[in-house]
Amino acid sequence: MGIILSFLFWTWLQKWFSPWISRRYFAERYAKLIEGAKGQGEEAKKLKKKLVDWDARIPGFLHGALASALSIYCCFYDEAMMADPLRATSNAWLVTVSVAAGFFAWDLYLCVSHFSVFGMEFVIHASFCLVTYLICGYVQEHPFAWHASSLLMFELSTPFLHSRWAMIEFKWDPQLITYFTYMFAAAFFVARILWGNFYAFPLIWRALVYGPKIPVWQAGMFWFNSILSAMINTYWMIFIIKSGMKGKRKKKDA
């Protein structure tokens, strides 16, 4: 029930709350975006993509902030889960898994229904995140709740990403945008590469190899999802670095 309510909440944010905020505070800009997206041709197609992306920003930002706070609490303050990372759950975990699974269900729906905007990599990411949190939310004996919470710390970089987008969209001070770009890249590296690829994932792999036996299907999904996620983290980190280097080269050429 919690997952369904979470899905409905993120859907409400994207379809109703975000447009309402945009019409109230950015009426002229948002109206032009909607009008342009109604047309035909390549320009209208670009504006349709921008409109979908625009409306998804508030849910993305709020989930990033909320998931980060919940994951930090579960990993560092929830004594039951810290004492038994493989078996223990708690009320905080039930809230966390409901928020996460509902969000990734909404995310998958959005990515599939607007595939041309988000592409295959985001569909894959949403799919395997959803599967992971559904498994961890419903498996009773070894839900790996602490480990699943630790992976949500990847979201620490997300608020910086969306804040940077807003600054660029509304033409804020270029120096401030540059600072947020560096902050996003640093947060991404720390949360997804250092914490994720070099700590959280190896802990999961160690538990799968040396821990108690779990069903083959569950172990297989954890292996597959964790390895794929580590690869996606690495791919995105390389993309961020290349984009930054490309931007510097453009400034030098100018």
C-alpha positions as CSV (number, residue, x, y, z in Angstrom):
1,M,0.0,0.0,0.0
2,G,2.8,2.4,0.9
3,I,4.5,1.8,-2.6
4,I,1.2,2.6,-4.3
5,L,0.7,5.8,-2.3
6,S,4.3,6.8,-3.1
7,F,3.8,6.2,-6.8
8,L,0.6,8.3,-6.8
9,F,2.4,11.1,-4.8
10,W,5.3,11.4,-7.3
11,T,2.8,11.2,-10.2
12,W,0.7,14.0,-8.6
13,L,3.8,16.1,-8.2
14,Q,4.8,15.7,-11.9
15,K,1.3,16.0,-13.5
16,W,-0.4,18.6,-11.2
17,F,1.8,20.3,-8.6
18,S,4.8,21.1,-10.8
19,P,2.6,22.6,-13.6
20,W,0.7,24.6,-11.0
21,I,4.0,26.0,-9.5
22,S,5.2,26.8,-13.0
23,R,2.0,28.6,-14.0
24,R,2.0,30.6,-10.8
25,Y,5.6,31.7,-10.7
26,F,6.9,31.3,-14.2
27,A,3.7,31.9,-16.1
28,E,5.0,33.6,-19.3
29,R,7.9,31.2,-19.8
30,Y,5.8,28.1,-19.0
31,A,3.0,29.2,-21.3
32,K,5.4,29.7,-24.2
33,L,6.8,26.2,-23.6
34,I,3.4,24.6,-23.6
35,E,2.3,26.6,-26.7
36,G,5.5,25.7,-28.6
37,A,5.2,22.0,-27.7
38,K,1.8,21.8,-29.4
39,G,3.2,22.5,-32.9
40,Q,4.8,20.3,-35.4
41,G,8.4,19.8,-36.6
42,E,11.8,19.5,-34.9
43,E,11.5,22.6,-32.8
44,A,8.1,21.5,-31.4
45,K,9.6,18.1,-30.7
46,K,12.5,19.7,-28.7
47,L,10.0,21.8,-26.7
48,K,7.9,18.7,-25.9
49,K,11.0,17.1,-24.5
50,K,11.8,20.2,-22.5
51,L,8.3,20.3,-21.1
52,V,8.4,16.7,-19.9
53,D,11.9,17.3,-18.4
54,W,10.7,20.5,-16.8
55,D,7.7,18.9,-15.0
56,A,9.9,16.0,-13.8
57,R,12.4,18.3,-12.0
58,I,10.4,18.9,-8.8
59,P,9.8,15.2,-8.1
60,G,13.4,14.4,-8.9
61,F,14.7,17.1,-6.6
62,L,12.4,16.2,-3.7
63,H,13.1,12.5,-4.0
64,G,16.8,13.1,-4.1
65,A,16.7,15.2,-0.8
66,L,14.2,12.8,0.9
67,A,16.0,9.6,-0.1
68,S,19.3,11.0,1.0
69,A,18.0,11.8,4.4
70,L,16.3,8.5,4.9
71,S,19.3,6.5,3.7
72,I,21.6,8.3,6.1
73,Y,19.3,7.6,9.0
74,C,18.9,3.9,8.1
75,C,22.6,3.4,7.6
76,F,24.1,5.4,10.5
77,Y,21.3,5.9,13.1
78,D,19.0,2.9,12.9
79,E,20.6,0.5,15.4
80,A,18.5,-2.5,14.5
81,M,19.5,-2.3,10.8
82,M,23.2,-1.5,11.6
83,A,23.4,-4.6,13.9
84,D,22.0,-7.0,11.3
85,P,22.4,-5.6,7.7
86,L,21.1,-8.7,6.0
87,R,18.0,-9.6,8.1
88,A,16.8,-6.5,10.1
89,T,14.1,-4.1,9.1
90,S,12.5,-1.2,10.9
91,N,9.7,1.4,10.6
92,A,12.3,3.8,9.0
93,W,13.1,1.1,6.5
94,L,9.4,0.6,5.6
95,V,9.1,4.3,4.9
96,T,12.4,4.3,2.9
97,V,11.5,1.3,0.7
98,S,8.0,2.7,0.0
99,V,9.4,6.1,-1.0
100,A,12.1,4.5,-3.2
101,A,10.0,1.8,-4.9
102,G,7.1,4.2,-5.6
103,F,9.5,6.8,-7.0
104,F,11.2,4.3,-9.3
105,A,7.9,2.9,-10.4
106,W,6.9,6.5,-11.4
107,D,10.4,7.0,-12.9
108,L,10.0,3.9,-15.1
109,Y,6.6,4.9,-16.2
110,L,7.9,8.3,-17.2
111,C,10.9,7.0,-19.0
112,V,8.9,4.5,-21.0
113,S,6.1,6.8,-21.9
114,H,8.6,9.5,-22.9
115,F,11.3,7.2,-24.3
116,S,12.6,9.8,-26.8
117,V,13.3,12.2,-23.9
118,F,15.1,9.9,-21.5
119,G,16.5,7.0,-23.6
120,M,17.3,3.4,-22.9
121,E,19.9,4.0,-20.2
122,F,17.3,5.7,-18.0
123,V,14.8,3.0,-18.7
124,I,17.4,0.3,-17.6
125,H,18.3,2.3,-14.5
126,A,14.7,2.8,-13.4
127,S,13.9,-0.8,-14.1
128,F,16.6,-2.3,-12.0
129,C,16.2,0.2,-9.2
130,L,12.5,-0.7,-9.0
131,V,13.2,-4.5,-9.1
132,T,15.9,-4.1,-6.3
133,Y,13.6,-2.2,-3.9
134,L,10.6,-4.4,-4.6
135,I,12.7,-7.5,-3.7
136,C,14.2,-5.8,-0.6
137,G,10.7,-4.6,0.4
138,Y,8.9,-7.9,0.1
139,V,11.5,-10.6,0.9
140,Q,11.1,-11.6,4.6
141,E,14.2,-13.7,5.5
142,H,17.1,-11.7,4.0
143,P,15.8,-8.4,2.7
144,F,19.3,-6.8,2.7
145,A,17.6,-3.7,4.0
146,W,20.7,-1.9,5.2
147,H,22.5,-2.5,1.9
148,A,19.5,-1.3,-0.1
149,S,19.4,1.8,2.1
150,S,23.2,2.4,1.5
151,L,22.6,2.5,-2.3
152,L,20.0,5.3,-1.9
153,M,22.9,7.5,-0.8
154,F,23.6,7.7,-4.5
155,E,20.9,10.3,-4.5
156,L,23.1,12.8,-2.6
157,S,24.2,14.3,-5.9
158,T,20.7,14.6,-7.3
159,P,19.7,17.9,-5.6
160,F,22.8,19.5,-7.0
161,L,21.9,18.3,-10.5
162,H,18.4,19.8,-10.5
163,S,19.6,23.0,-8.8
164,R,22.2,23.4,-11.5
165,W,19.5,22.9,-14.2
166,A,17.3,25.6,-12.7
167,M,20.3,28.0,-12.5
168,I,21.1,27.5,-16.2
169,E,17.4,27.7,-17.2
170,F,16.8,31.0,-15.4
171,K,20.3,32.4,-16.4
172,W,21.7,32.8,-12.9
173,D,25.3,34.1,-12.3
174,P,27.7,32.0,-14.4
175,Q,30.2,31.7,-11.6
176,L,27.5,30.3,-9.3
177,I,26.5,27.8,-12.0
178,T,30.2,26.8,-12.2
179,Y,30.4,26.2,-8.5
180,F,27.3,24.0,-8.5
181,T,28.7,22.1,-11.5
182,Y,31.8,21.3,-9.5
183,M,29.6,20.5,-6.4
184,F,27.5,18.1,-8.4
185,A,30.5,16.3,-10.0
186,A,32.1,16.0,-6.5
187,A,29.0,14.7,-4.9
188,F,28.4,12.2,-7.7
189,F,32.0,11.0,-7.4
190,V,31.9,10.6,-3.6
191,A,28.3,9.1,-3.5
192,R,28.4,6.8,-6.5
193,I,32.0,6.0,-7.2
194,L,33.8,6.1,-3.8
195,W,30.8,5.1,-1.6
196,G,29.0,3.0,-4.2
197,N,31.5,1.2,-6.5
198,F,34.3,0.9,-3.9
199,Y,32.3,0.3,-0.7
200,A,28.6,-0.4,-0.9
201,F,28.7,-2.8,-3.8
202,P,31.7,-4.7,-2.5
203,L,29.9,-5.2,0.8
204,I,26.9,-6.7,-1.0
205,W,29.2,-9.0,-3.1
206,R,31.0,-10.1,0.1
207,A,27.6,-10.9,1.7
208,L,26.5,-12.9,-1.3
209,V,29.7,-14.9,-1.3
210,Y,30.3,-15.4,2.4
211,G,26.9,-14.7,4.0
212,P,24.0,-17.0,4.6
213,K,22.5,-18.8,1.6
214,I,19.6,-17.0,-0.1
215,P,17.4,-18.2,-2.9
216,V,19.2,-18.4,-6.2
217,W,16.8,-16.0,-8.0
218,Q,17.4,-13.4,-5.3
219,A,21.2,-13.8,-5.3
220,G,21.2,-13.7,-9.2
221,M,19.1,-10.5,-9.2
222,F,21.4,-8.8,-6.6
223,W,24.5,-9.8,-8.6
224,F,23.1,-8.6,-11.9
225,N,21.6,-5.4,-10.6
226,S,24.7,-4.4,-8.5
227,I,27.2,-5.0,-11.3
228,L,25.0,-3.2,-13.9
229,S,24.5,-0.3,-11.5
230,A,28.3,-0.1,-10.9
231,M,28.8,0.0,-14.7
232,I,26.2,2.7,-15.1
233,N,27.8,4.8,-12.3
234,T,31.1,4.5,-14.0
235,Y,29.7,5.4,-17.4
236,W,27.9,8.5,-16.1
237,M,31.1,9.6,-14.2
238,I,33.1,9.3,-17.4
239,F,30.4,11.3,-19.2
240,I,30.5,14.0,-16.6
241,I,34.3,14.3,-16.8
242,K,34.2,14.4,-20.6
243,S,31.5,17.0,-20.6
244,G,33.5,19.2,-18.2
245,M,36.6,18.9,-20.3
246,K,34.7,19.7,-23.4
247,G,33.2,22.8,-21.8
248,K,36.7,24.0,-20.8
249,R,38.0,23.5,-24.3
250,K,35.2,25.6,-25.7
251,K,36.0,28.4,-23.3
252,K,39.7,28.4,-24.3
253,D,38.8,28.4,-28.0
254,A,36.5,31.4,-27.4
